[in-house]
Amino acid sequence: MATTSPWNKKLVKQGWYKRNEIAITPWLFLVPGIIMFAIYVVFPIFQSFRISLFKWDGLGSLATHGEYIGMANYEKLLTRDRSFNISIWNNLKWLIFYLASIPAGLFIALFLNQTVRGIRLYKSLFFFPFVISQIVVGLVFTWFYDPQYGLFNGIIGFVGFEPINVLGDPTLSTYGVIAAGLWPQTAYCMILYLTGLNSVDPEQIEAARLDGAKGMRMLWHVILPQLRPATFIAFVVTVIGSLRSFDLISIMTNGGPFGSSRVLSFYMFEKSLSEYGFKMGYGAAIAVILFLIMMMFIGYFLWRMYQDEKAANR
């Protein structure tokens, strides 16, 4: 007859928590964060879906003052709202041009990843745009684009071009705001790549040099594969930042001129909370569409990350 060891007898005498302490303890630390995330993120998402099915001005409770209209808000957005189409198109412009901050941040990081005199000063100068507020960035570029006294028109006038009212031109205003957004976003990508370059294996660099690799071959085949985690984060943050752009548009153009620089987040604000709005149901429908677009990109990035992890563990 098998005898029970003293260790097994001790485990039997212990309570359920003691037997599962290692597995439970991390969750006890996570519970407050999970509760806050559920209250302030998950619940508002479902609430936005619900509000988008109503015609409601935000005054009084939704149950008593809201009128259920089903999918009418979405039908109007997708078929009869020209401003929504302009906002979608401008968001696409933001997404395409904003991605330029990733290679720009990479090459600045490669330049700053040197051991030369004064490199800390250069790093501080490139890091500066990331530290200051988006509001300050918007004000600085508004002065920069000023048609009478701005530095931009001074520069192009010096080389022989006529002055341009960038923020007052419906065809140029969106590009002017995107250029302002690229300044701090490039600094952020630069920081990500500088961090990634610190973890690059120097032995692989030396081995590649012995094999004759240098310049773009070294960068493409040796350095960039080791910077894949930093590139992944830079892509995710840049895509999300381009889709939720609001601050710079509000400061620099306020959606103008003639609504030409609107994006979805700003159009949502206009319909919901501005003097033209108080259409909470319509604004919630815009928010839902923006959320679904973001989830499409985030889901794709998470799927790619899962595939890479799966391939690495084989």
Summary of the structure (lengths in Angstrom):
residues: 314
radius of gyration: 26.3
end to end distance: 44.3
largest distance: 100.9
contacts: 888
relative contact order: 0.12
helix: 73%
strand: 1%
